[in-house]
Each structure stands twice: as C-alpha cells, then as structure tokens.
Amino acid sequence: MLKAQSFLHCQLTRYELYLSLLLFLLIVLYMVFKLDESYTPSKVSIRAGDGFHNLKEIKTVELVKPTGWVYLSLSGVDPR
C-alpha cells in the first residue's frame, strides 16, 4: 500500500509538455441581421497565439447587415 501511494505521487507531480497544433483555414459564421440587429456583429476580429497573454490579430472583417453564411478565409485563398 505504501509503495502504491509513492508511485501515484510521482505520477501526479511529474511535468510533461504537450504540443497541440490547430490549423484553421476557414471560419464560417451564420448570421441573420434582420432577426436580431443588436446582437449581430458589425466587425469580426480573428486572433491567434498560444495563450490569452500573446494573442495577435491576424484578420479583421467589417460586416454590413450580414445575412446567411459568412466565409472568413485565413489562408488568403477562398476555398469555396
């Protein structure tokens, strides 16, 4: 019993680094301006980073009364 607790303690206190890579080439939003004008955004800002402390804006889009699907390409090429 004592050995099992020591082993468990070692597992919980050991630090391991993990790497996750997420790539988004396209963000698609569905908006209907006429249904709710007050909550439909007029500007969308896309930011990227590895935490809240270092987010950098990579794209900003101004929207004028959006209706339907809004495609935001992050690769520079529209994949539609």
VEXMARSE-870955 format. One record per atom (N, C-alpha, C): residue number from 1; residue in one letter; atom name; x, y, z. Coordinates in pm, 1 decimal. Example, Ala and Ser with C-alpha at 12.3 -4.5 7.8 and 13.67 -1.06 7.14 Angstrom:
2
<node num="1" residuo="a" atomo="N" xx="1319.0" yy="-569.0" zz="780.0"/>
<node num="1" residuo="a" atomo="CA" xx="1230.0" yy="-450.0" zz="780.0"/>
<node num="1" residuo="a" atomo="C" xx="1320.0" yy="-330.0" zz="780.0"/>
<node num="2" residuo="s" atomo="N" xx="1285.0" yy="-225.0" zz="708.0"/>
<node num="2" residuo="s" atomo="CA" xx="1367.0" yy="-106.0" zz="714.0"/>
<node num="2" residuo="s" atomo="C" xx="1290.0" yy="3.0" zz="787.0"/>
end
This chain:
80
<node num="1" residuo="m" atomo="N" xx="82.1" yy="-118.3" zz="0.0"/>
<node num="1" residuo="m" atomo="CA" xx="0.0" yy="0.0" zz="0.0"/>
<node num="1" residuo="m" atomo="C" xx="87.5" yy="126.0" zz="0.0"/>
<node num="2" residuo="l" atomo="N" xx="193.0" yy="126.2" zz="75.4"/>
<node num="2" residuo="l" atomo="CA" xx="282.0" yy="241.1" zz="83.9"/>
<node num="2" residuo="l" atomo="C" xx="351.3" yy="266.5" zz="-49.8"/>
<node num="3" residuo="k" atomo="N" xx="394.0" yy="160.9" zz="-117.9"/>
<node num="3" residuo="k" atomo="CA" xx="460.4" yy="175.8" zz="-247.3"/>
<node num="3" residuo="k" atomo="C" xx="363.7" yy="230.9" zz="-352.0"/>
<node num="4" residuo="a" atomo="N" xx="240.9" yy="186.9" zz="-350.7"/>
<node num="4" residuo="a" atomo="CA" xx="141.5" yy="234.5" zz="-447.3"/>
<node num="4" residuo="a" atomo="C" xx="118.3" yy="384.0" zz="-430.5"/>
<node num="5" residuo="q" atomo="N" xx="113.2" yy="432.4" zz="-307.5"/>
<node num="5" residuo="q" atomo="CA" xx="92.8" yy="574.9" zz="-283.6"/>
<node num="5" residuo="q" atomo="C" xx="213.5" yy="655.7" zz="-330.7"/>
<node num="6" residuo="s" atomo="N" xx="333.7" yy="606.0" zz="-310.0"/>
<node num="6" residuo="s" atomo="CA" xx="454.5" yy="675.4" zz="-355.7"/>
<node num="6" residuo="s" atomo="C" xx="457.5" yy="684.2" zz="-507.7"/>
<node num="7" residuo="f" atomo="N" xx="419.5" yy="577.3" zz="-575.1"/>
<node num="7" residuo="f" atomo="CA" xx="416.4" yy="575.7" zz="-721.2"/>
<node num="7" residuo="f" atomo="C" xx="312.9" yy="674.5" zz="-773.7"/>
<node num="8" residuo="l" atomo="N" xx="196.6" yy="678.1" zz="-711.4"/>
<node num="8" residuo="l" atomo="CA" xx="90.9" yy="770.0" zz="-751.6"/>
<node num="8" residuo="l" atomo="C" xx="137.3" yy="914.7" zz="-734.4"/>
<node num="9" residuo="h" atomo="N" xx="206.4" yy="943.1" zz="-626.4"/>
<node num="9" residuo="h" atomo="CA" xx="257.3" yy="1077.9" zz="-601.2"/>
<node num="9" residuo="h" atomo="C" xx="356.0" yy="1119.6" zz="-710.5"/>
<node num="10" residuo="c" atomo="N" xx="442.1" yy="1029.4" zz="-753.4"/>
<node num="10" residuo="c" atomo="CA" xx="538.4" yy="1059.3" zz="-859.7"/>
<node num="10" residuo="c" atomo="C" xx="466.9" yy="1088.0" zz="-990.8"/>
<node num="11" residuo="q" atomo="N" xx="360.0" yy="1016.6" zz="-1019.1"/>
<node num="11" residuo="q" atomo="CA" xx="286.2" yy="1039.3" zz="-1143.3"/>
<node num="11" residuo="q" atomo="C" xx="219.4" yy="1176.3" zz="-1143.3"/>
<node num="12" residuo="l" atomo="N" xx="166.8" yy="1218.1" zz="-1030.6"/>
<node num="12" residuo="l" atomo="CA" xx="93.3" yy="1343.7" zz="-1024.2"/>
<node num="12" residuo="l" atomo="C" xx="184.3" yy="1466.0" zz="-1022.5"/>
<node num="13" residuo="t" atomo="N" xx="306.6" yy="1452.2" zz="-975.9"/>
<node num="13" residuo="t" atomo="CA" xx="394.9" yy="1568.3" zz="-966.1"/>
<node num="13" residuo="t" atomo="C" xx="491.6" yy="1580.5" zz="-1083.5"/>
<node num="14" residuo="r" atomo="N" xx="493.4" yy="1485.9" zz="-1174.3"/>
<node num="14" residuo="r" atomo="CA" xx="583.8" yy="1491.2" zz="-1289.3"/>
<node num="14" residuo="r" atomo="C" xx="525.4" yy="1585.4" zz="-1395.5"/>
<node num="15" residuo="y" atomo="N" xx="608.9" yy="1673.2" zz="-1448.0"/>
<node num="15" residuo="y" atomo="CA" xx="564.4" yy="1767.1" zz="-1550.3"/>
<node num="15" residuo="y" atomo="C" xx="594.8" yy="1710.9" zz="-1688.4"/>
<node num="16" residuo="e" atomo="N" xx="497.8" yy="1722.4" zz="-1776.6"/>
<node num="16" residuo="e" atomo="CA" xx="518.2" yy="1680.1" zz="-1915.0"/>
<node num="16" residuo="e" atomo="C" xx="469.6" yy="1791.2" zz="-2006.5"/>
<node num="17" residuo="l" atomo="N" xx="539.3" yy="1812.3" zz="-2114.4"/>
<node num="17" residuo="l" atomo="CA" xx="499.4" yy="1912.1" zz="-2212.2"/>
<node num="17" residuo="l" atomo="C" xx="423.9" yy="1845.3" zz="-2325.7"/>
<node num="18" residuo="y" atomo="N" xx="319.4" yy="1908.8" zz="-2369.8"/>
<node num="18" residuo="y" atomo="CA" xx="240.1" yy="1858.2" zz="-2481.0"/>
<node num="18" residuo="y" atomo="C" xx="234.3" yy="1965.5" zz="-2588.1"/>
<node num="19" residuo="l" atomo="N" xx="235.7" yy="1924.8" zz="-2710.4"/>
<node num="19" residuo="l" atomo="CA" xx="226.4" yy="2016.8" zz="-2822.5"/>
<node num="19" residuo="l" atomo="C" xx="98.5" yy="1988.1" zz="-2898.5"/>
<node num="20" residuo="s" atomo="N" xx="18.2" yy="2090.6" zz="-2917.9"/>
<node num="20" residuo="s" atomo="CA" xx="-103.6" yy="2078.5" zz="-2997.3"/>
<node num="20" residuo="s" atomo="C" xx="-95.5" yy="2181.4" zz="-3108.6"/>
<node num="21" residuo="l" atomo="N" xx="-125.4" yy="2139.8" zz="-3227.0"/>
<node num="21" residuo="l" atomo="CA" xx="-125.0" yy="2229.4" zz="-3341.6"/>
<node num="21" residuo="l" atomo="C" xx="-263.6" yy="2227.3" zz="-3403.2"/>
<node num="22" residuo="l" atomo="N" xx="-328.7" yy="2342.1" zz="-3405.4"/>
<node num="22" residuo="l" atomo="CA" xx="-460.7" yy="2354.7" zz="-3465.4"/>
<node num="22" residuo="l" atomo="C" xx="-449.7" yy="2450.2" zz="-3583.5"/>
<node num="23" residuo="l" atomo="N" xx="-493.4" yy="2406.5" zz="-3698.3"/>
<node num="23" residuo="l" atomo="CA" xx="-490.4" yy="2489.7" zz="-3818.2"/>
<node num="23" residuo="l" atomo="C" xx="-632.7" yy="2514.3" zz="-3865.6"/>
<node num="24" residuo="f" atomo="N" xx="-668.4" yy="2638.6" zz="-3878.4"/>
<node num="24" residuo="f" atomo="CA" xx="-798.3" yy="2675.6" zz="-3931.4"/>
<node num="24" residuo="f" atomo="C" xx="-774.0" yy="2755.7" zz="-4058.6"/>
<node num="25" residuo="l" atomo="N" xx="-818.0" yy="2703.4" zz="-4170.9"/>
<node num="25" residuo="l" atomo="CA" xx="-803.0" yy="2773.5" zz="-4297.8"/>
<node num="25" residuo="l" atomo="C" xx="-925.9" yy="2856.2" zz="-4330.6"/>
<node num="26" residuo="l" atomo="N" xx="-1038.7" yy="2819.3" zz="-4268.4"/>
<node num="26" residuo="l" atomo="CA" xx="-1164.5" yy="2885.0" zz="-4299.9"/>
<node num="26" residuo="l" atomo="C" xx="-1251.8" yy="2887.4" zz="-4175.3"/>
<node num="27" residuo="i" atomo="N" xx="-1311.1" yy="3001.5" zz="-4147.1"/>
<node num="27" residuo="i" atomo="CA" xx="-1409.8" yy="3013.5" zz="-4040.2"/>
<node num="27" residuo="i" atomo="C" xx="-1540.0" yy="3054.3" zz="-4106.3"/>
<node num="28" residuo="v" atomo="N" xx="-1646.5" yy="2983.6" zz="-4073.6"/>
<node num="28" residuo="v" atomo="CA" xx="-1776.8" yy="3010.5" zz="-4134.1"/>
<node num="28" residuo="v" atomo="C" xx="-1875.4" yy="3046.0" zz="-4023.1"/>
<node num="29" residuo="l" atomo="N" xx="-1942.5" yy="3159.4" zz="-4037.6"/>
<node num="29" residuo="l" atomo="CA" xx="-2041.2" yy="3205.9" zz="-3940.0"/>
<node num="29" residuo="l" atomo="C" xx="-2176.1" yy="3220.9" zz="-4008.6"/>
<node num="30" residuo="y" atomo="N" xx="-2282.9" yy="3187.5" zz="-3936.7"/>
<node num="30" residuo="y" atomo="CA" xx="-2418.1" yy="3207.5" zz="-3990.9"/>
<node num="30" residuo="y" atomo="C" xx="-2482.4" yy="3322.5" zz="-3915.1"/>
<node num="31" residuo="m" atomo="N" xx="-2523.0" yy="3426.3" zz="-3989.0"/>
<node num="31" residuo="m" atomo="CA" xx="-2580.8" yy="3545.2" zz="-3926.7"/>
<node num="31" residuo="m" atomo="C" xx="-2704.8" yy="3589.2" zz="-4002.1"/>
<node num="32" residuo="v" atomo="N" xx="-2802.6" yy="3639.5" zz="-3926.7"/>
<node num="32" residuo="v" atomo="CA" xx="-2922.5" yy="3697.9" zz="-3987.4"/>
<node num="32" residuo="v" atomo="C" xx="-2944.9" yy="3832.5" zz="-3919.1"/>
<node num="33" residuo="f" atomo="N" xx="-2907.6" yy="3937.4" zz="-3986.8"/>
<node num="33" residuo="f" atomo="CA" xx="-2912.8" yy="4072.1" zz="-3930.6"/>
<node num="33" residuo="f" atomo="C" xx="-3055.4" yy="4111.7" zz="-3892.8"/>
<node num="34" residuo="k" atomo="N" xx="-3153.6" yy="4078.6" zz="-3975.5"/>
<node num="34" residuo="k" atomo="CA" xx="-3292.2" yy="4120.6" zz="-3951.4"/>
<node num="34" residuo="k" atomo="C" xx="-3353.8" yy="4055.0" zz="-3828.1"/>
<node num="35" residuo="l" atomo="N" xx="-3308.4" yy="3936.5" zz="-3791.0"/>
<node num="35" residuo="l" atomo="CA" xx="-3364.9" yy="3868.5" zz="-3674.1"/>
<node num="35" residuo="l" atomo="C" xx="-3321.6" yy="3932.0" zz="-3542.5"/>
<node num="36" residuo="d" atomo="N" xx="-3200.0" yy="3981.7" zz="-3536.3"/>
<node num="36" residuo="d" atomo="CA" xx="-3151.6" yy="4041.8" zz="-3412.3"/>
<node num="36" residuo="d" atomo="C" xx="-3040.1" yy="4141.4" zz="-3441.9"/>
<node num="37" residuo="e" atomo="N" xx="-3080.0" yy="4262.0" zz="-3476.0"/>
<node num="37" residuo="e" atomo="CA" xx="-2984.0" yy="4365.6" zz="-3514.7"/>
<node num="37" residuo="e" atomo="C" xx="-2886.8" yy="4400.7" zz="-3402.3"/>
<node num="38" residuo="s" atomo="N" xx="-2932.8" yy="4395.7" zz="-3278.1"/>
<node num="38" residuo="s" atomo="CA" xx="-2848.4" yy="4439.8" zz="-3167.1"/>
<node num="38" residuo="s" atomo="C" xx="-2737.2" yy="4340.6" zz="-3133.3"/>
<node num="39" residuo="y" atomo="N" xx="-2754.4" yy="4212.1" zz="-3168.2"/>
<node num="39" residuo="y" atomo="CA" xx="-2652.3" yy="4112.1" zz="-3135.4"/>
<node num="39" residuo="y" atomo="C" xx="-2570.2" yy="4066.4" zz="-3255.5"/>
<node num="40" residuo="t" atomo="N" xx="-2605.4" yy="4110.0" zz="-3374.0"/>
<node num="40" residuo="t" atomo="CA" xx="-2528.9" yy="4073.1" zz="-3492.5"/>
<node num="40" residuo="t" atomo="C" xx="-2405.0" yy="4162.3" zz="-3500.2"/>
<node num="41" residuo="p" atomo="N" xx="-2286.4" yy="4102.9" zz="-3505.0"/>
<node num="41" residuo="p" atomo="CA" xx="-2164.6" yy="4186.1" zz="-3505.6"/>
<node num="41" residuo="p" atomo="C" xx="-2148.4" yy="4263.5" zz="-3636.4"/>
<node num="42" residuo="s" atomo="N" xx="-2089.5" yy="4381.2" zz="-3625.4"/>
<node num="42" residuo="s" atomo="CA" xx="-2057.5" yy="4459.4" zz="-3744.6"/>
<node num="42" residuo="s" atomo="C" xx="-1909.4" yy="4446.1" zz="-3778.6"/>
<node num="43" residuo="k" atomo="N" xx="-1832.9" yy="4391.0" zz="-3685.4"/>
<node num="43" residuo="k" atomo="CA" xx="-1689.5" yy="4372.2" zz="-3705.3"/>
<node num="43" residuo="k" atomo="C" xx="-1648.5" yy="4241.1" zz="-3638.9"/>
<node num="44" residuo="v" atomo="N" xx="-1567.8" yy="4161.0" zz="-3709.3"/>
<node num="44" residuo="v" atomo="CA" xx="-1516.8" yy="4035.1" zz="-3655.3"/>
<node num="44" residuo="v" atomo="C" xx="-1364.7" yy="4043.6" zz="-3655.8"/>
<node num="45" residuo="s" atomo="N" xx="-1304.4" yy="4012.0" zz="-3542.1"/>
<node num="45" residuo="s" atomo="CA" xx="-1159.3" yy="4012.7" zz="-3528.6"/>
<node num="45" residuo="s" atomo="C" xx="-1113.4" yy="3871.0" zz="-3496.3"/>
<node num="46" residuo="i" atomo="N" xx="-1023.4" yy="3816.3" zz="-3578.8"/>
<node num="46" residuo="i" atomo="CA" xx="-967.8" yy="3682.7" zz="-3557.2"/>
<node num="46" residuo="i" atomo="C" xx="-827.7" yy="3701.3" zz="-3499.9"/>
<node num="47" residuo="r" atomo="N" xx="-802.1" yy="3635.8" zz="-3386.0"/>
<node num="47" residuo="r" atomo="CA" xx="-671.9" yy="3647.2" zz="-3320.6"/>
<node num="47" residuo="r" atomo="C" xx="-614.1" yy="3509.2" zz="-3296.2"/>
<node num="48" residuo="a" atomo="N" xx="-482.1" yy="3500.3" zz="-3298.7"/>
<node num="48" residuo="a" atomo="CA" xx="-413.9" yy="3372.0" zz="-3277.7"/>
<node num="48" residuo="a" atomo="C" xx="-296.0" yy="3391.4" zz="-3183.6"/>
<node num="49" residuo="g" atomo="N" xx="-262.3" yy="3283.3" zz="-3113.4"/>
<node num="49" residuo="g" atomo="CA" xx="-149.4" yy="3284.0" zz="-3021.7"/>
<node num="49" residuo="g" atomo="C" xx="-147.8" yy="3155.7" zz="-2942.4"/>
<node num="50" residuo="d" atomo="N" xx="-55.7" yy="3144.1" zz="-2849.3"/>
<node num="50" residuo="d" atomo="CA" xx="-50.8" yy="3022.1" zz="-2768.8"/>
<node num="50" residuo="d" atomo="C" xx="-108.0" yy="3043.9" zz="-2628.8"/>
<node num="51" residuo="g" atomo="N" xx="-176.9" yy="3154.5" zz="-2607.8"/>
<node num="51" residuo="g" atomo="CA" xx="-243.8" yy="3182.6" zz="-2481.1"/>
<node num="51" residuo="g" atomo="C" xx="-305.6" yy="3321.3" zz="-2486.9"/>
<node num="52" residuo="f" atomo="N" xx="-385.5" yy="3355.0" zz="-2387.2"/>
<node num="52" residuo="f" atomo="CA" xx="-450.5" yy="3486.1" zz="-2386.5"/>
<node num="52" residuo="f" atomo="C" xx="-350.4" yy="3600.2" zz="-2374.6"/>
<node num="53" residuo="h" atomo="N" xx="-234.0" yy="3572.1" zz="-2320.1"/>
<node num="53" residuo="h" atomo="CA" xx="-134.4" yy="3676.1" zz="-2295.5"/>
<node num="53" residuo="h" atomo="C" xx="-63.3" yy="3725.2" zz="-2421.7"/>
<node num="54" residuo="n" atomo="N" xx="-69.2" yy="3650.8" zz="-2531.5"/>
<node num="54" residuo="n" atomo="CA" xx="4.9" yy="3693.9" zz="-2650.9"/>
<node num="54" residuo="n" atomo="C" xx="-75.4" yy="3678.9" zz="-2779.9"/>
<node num="55" residuo="l" atomo="N" xx="-204.5" yy="3703.3" zz="-2774.1"/>
<node num="55" residuo="l" atomo="CA" xx="-285.7" yy="3695.2" zz="-2895.3"/>
<node num="55" residuo="l" atomo="C" xx="-251.3" yy="3810.0" zz="-2989.4"/>
<node num="56" residuo="k" atomo="N" xx="-240.6" yy="3776.8" zz="-3118.2"/>
<node num="56" residuo="k" atomo="CA" xx="-214.7" yy="3877.9" zz="-3220.5"/>
<node num="56" residuo="k" atomo="C" xx="-326.6" yy="3871.6" zz="-3323.2"/>
<node num="57" residuo="e" atomo="N" xx="-372.7" yy="3987.4" zz="-3363.3"/>
<node num="57" residuo="e" atomo="CA" xx="-480.1" yy="3993.9" zz="-3461.8"/>
<node num="57" residuo="e" atomo="C" xx="-425.9" yy="3954.0" zz="-3598.3"/>
<node num="58" residuo="i" atomo="N" xx="-491.4" yy="3856.6" zz="-3661.5"/>
<node num="58" residuo="i" atomo="CA" xx="-446.8" yy="3812.3" zz="-3793.3"/>
<node num="58" residuo="i" atomo="C" xx="-544.7" yy="3850.9" zz="-3903.1"/>
<node num="59" residuo="k" atomo="N" xx="-668.7" yy="3883.4" zz="-3864.5"/>
<node num="59" residuo="k" atomo="CA" xx="-765.8" yy="3924.3" zz="-3965.7"/>
<node num="59" residuo="k" atomo="C" xx="-878.1" yy="4002.1" zz="-3899.3"/>
<node num="60" residuo="t" atomo="N" xx="-923.2" yy="4108.4" zz="-3966.7"/>
<node num="60" residuo="t" atomo="CA" xx="-1038.4" yy="4185.9" zz="-3923.3"/>
<node num="60" residuo="t" atomo="C" xx="-1131.3" yy="4200.6" zz="-4042.5"/>
<node num="61" residuo="v" atomo="N" xx="-1260.1" yy="4179.8" zz="-4018.6"/>
<node num="61" residuo="v" atomo="CA" xx="-1358.4" yy="4188.9" zz="-4126.7"/>
<node num="61" residuo="v" atomo="C" xx="-1471.9" yy="4279.9" zz="-4081.7"/>
<node num="62" residuo="e" atomo="N" xx="-1504.7" yy="4377.9" zz="-4164.6"/>
<node num="62" residuo="e" atomo="CA" xx="-1619.7" yy="4465.0" zz="-4140.7"/>
<node num="62" residuo="e" atomo="C" xx="-1740.2" yy="4402.8" zz="-4210.4"/>
<node num="63" residuo="l" atomo="N" xx="-1851.4" yy="4391.2" zz="-4138.4"/>
<node num="63" residuo="l" atomo="CA" xx="-1972.8" yy="4331.8" zz="-4193.6"/>
<node num="63" residuo="l" atomo="C" xx="-2082.3" yy="4437.7" zz="-4201.1"/>
<node num="64" residuo="v" atomo="N" xx="-2154.1" yy="4440.4" zz="-4313.9"/>
<node num="64" residuo="v" atomo="CA" xx="-2264.8" yy="4533.6" zz="-4331.4"/>
<node num="64" residuo="v" atomo="C" xx="-2392.8" yy="4452.8" zz="-4346.0"/>
<node num="65" residuo="k" atomo="N" xx="-2474.7" yy="4452.2" zz="-4241.6"/>
<node num="65" residuo="k" atomo="CA" xx="-2602.2" yy="4379.9" zz="-4238.1"/>
<node num="65" residuo="k" atomo="C" xx="-2589.2" yy="4237.7" zz="-4293.4"/>
<node num="66" residuo="p" atomo="N" xx="-2506.5" yy="4154.4" zz="-4232.2"/>
<node num="66" residuo="p" atomo="CA" xx="-2483.7" yy="4019.5" zz="-4285.7"/>
<node num="66" residuo="p" atomo="C" xx="-2608.9" yy="3932.0" zz="-4277.2"/>
<node num="67" residuo="t" atomo="N" xx="-2631.5" yy="3854.8" zz="-4382.1"/>
<node num="67" residuo="t" atomo="CA" xx="-2742.6" yy="3760.6" zz="-4386.6"/>
<node num="67" residuo="t" atomo="C" xx="-2692.7" yy="3632.3" zz="-4450.0"/>
<node num="68" residuo="g" atomo="N" xx="-2708.2" yy="3521.3" zz="-4378.1"/>
<node num="68" residuo="g" atomo="CA" xx="-2664.9" yy="3391.8" zz="-4430.0"/>
<node num="68" residuo="g" atomo="C" xx="-2524.5" yy="3356.8" zz="-4383.6"/>
<node num="69" residuo="w" atomo="N" xx="-2460.3" yy="3270.9" zz="-4460.7"/>
<node num="69" residuo="w" atomo="CA" xx="-2326.3" yy="3223.2" zz="-4426.2"/>
<node num="69" residuo="w" atomo="C" xx="-2221.5" yy="3327.1" zz="-4462.4"/>
<node num="70" residuo="v" atomo="N" xx="-2132.2" yy="3355.0" zz="-4368.6"/>
<node num="70" residuo="v" atomo="CA" xx="-2021.1" yy="3447.8" zz="-4390.2"/>
<node num="70" residuo="v" atomo="C" xx="-1893.0" yy="3365.6" zz="-4383.1"/>
<node num="71" residuo="y" atomo="N" xx="-1816.2" yy="3366.3" zz="-4491.7"/>
<node num="71" residuo="y" atomo="CA" xx="-1692.5" yy="3287.8" zz="-4501.3"/>
<node num="71" residuo="y" atomo="C" xx="-1572.8" yy="3378.4" zz="-4476.0"/>
<node num="72" residuo="l" atomo="N" xx="-1489.7" yy="3339.9" zz="-4379.5"/>
<node num="72" residuo="l" atomo="CA" xx="-1368.6" yy="3415.2" zz="-4347.9"/>
<node num="72" residuo="l" atomo="C" xx="-1248.6" yy="3325.5" zz="-4374.9"/>
<node num="73" residuo="s" atomo="N" xx="-1180.5" yy="3350.5" zz="-4485.7"/>
<node num="73" residuo="s" atomo="CA" xx="-1064.2" yy="3270.0" zz="-4522.6"/>
<node num="73" residuo="s" atomo="C" xx="-941.7" yy="3319.7" zz="-4447.1"/>
<node num="74" residuo="l" atomo="N" xx="-870.7" yy="3228.1" zz="-4383.8"/>
<node num="74" residuo="l" atomo="CA" xx="-749.4" yy="3263.9" zz="-4310.2"/>
<node num="74" residuo="l" atomo="C" xx="-623.0" yy="3229.8" zz="-4387.2"/>
<node num="75" residuo="s" atomo="N" xx="-638.2" yy="3160.7" zz="-4499.3"/>
<node num="75" residuo="s" atomo="CA" xx="-521.8" yy="3119.5" zz="-4577.4"/>
<node num="75" residuo="s" atomo="C" xx="-489.5" yy="3216.8" zz="-4689.9"/>
<node num="76" residuo="g" atomo="N" xx="-575.9" yy="3313.8" zz="-4712.1"/>
<node num="76" residuo="g" atomo="CA" xx="-555.4" yy="3406.2" zz="-4822.6"/>
<node num="76" residuo="g" atomo="C" xx="-620.7" yy="3359.5" zz="-4951.0"/>
<node num="77" residuo="v" atomo="N" xx="-661.4" yy="3232.4" zz="-4954.7"/>
<node num="77" residuo="v" atomo="CA" xx="-727.9" yy="3175.8" zz="-5072.0"/>
<node num="77" residuo="v" atomo="C" xx="-867.0" yy="3132.8" zz="-5028.6"/>
<node num="78" residuo="d" atomo="N" xx="-968.1" yy="3173.6" zz="-5102.7"/>
<node num="78" residuo="d" atomo="CA" xx="-1105.0" yy="3135.0" zz="-5069.6"/>
<node num="78" residuo="d" atomo="C" xx="-1129.7" yy="2992.4" zz="-5118.0"/>
<node num="79" residuo="p" atomo="N" xx="-1145.2" yy="2894.9" zz="-5026.6"/>
<node num="79" residuo="p" atomo="CA" xx="-1156.9" yy="2753.8" zz="-5065.9"/>
<node num="79" residuo="p" atomo="C" xx="-1295.6" yy="2711.6" zz="-5113.1"/>
<node num="80" residuo="r" atomo="N" xx="-1391.6" yy="2802.9" zz="-5121.8"/>
<node num="80" residuo="r" atomo="CA" xx="-1527.4" yy="2764.5" zz="-5163.3"/>
<node num="80" residuo="r" atomo="C" xx="-1532.8" yy="2724.1" zz="-5306.9"/>
end
